[in-house]
């Protein structure tokens, strides 16, 4: 069955620390991969996406993610987090344009001053 | 960019009543709309997919008669929670796929439903 796993449910970091959030998927065939962020009280916003090409994807707000096909992973990274990065982060996968997204359970990130 | 407007943002209703949630694509035509449900501190779970001019496709375990979905036009999809009960209290979110080379998804701001 198709699934998306996010390993870290709760992460607490100090400002300026580096961030890496894990995401693994179980899908056959072509996949499109996404990371979304949900700030408190707000709707989902797209951080970055991967469809094809360079497996290292750069997104907004200094985030990047690397698609490693052999590991079925799409981990999210940021070299130096800020307090304003406190939010819920969701990895999502689908098998093609126009298909519904399958979301991971999310990772709650708290950045302390 | 593509915008999906979702209303209401929050609603409180009595048990046994029905509630309608609307999602409108403001600057593009949404032939497809996905409806998700999000429980507190949990992920988004796909409930159903609505397609303009045809019947919605529901995910396994979602009651078709309780969650009525209508996609009457290319810019409007509605979700009606019928005979609502406290266990239907949740956060409902709609999403439309993008078009062209973007292949992104636009999300509504969500509706917080509380059934008392």
Interface residues (C-beta under 8 A of the other chain):
Chain A: X32 X34 X42 X43 X44 X46 X49 X51 X90 X97 X98 X99 X100 X101 X102 X103 X104 X105 X106 X108
Chain B: X32 X34 X36 X41 X42 X43 X44 X45 X46 X49 X93 X95 X97 X103 X104 X105 X107 X108 X109 X110
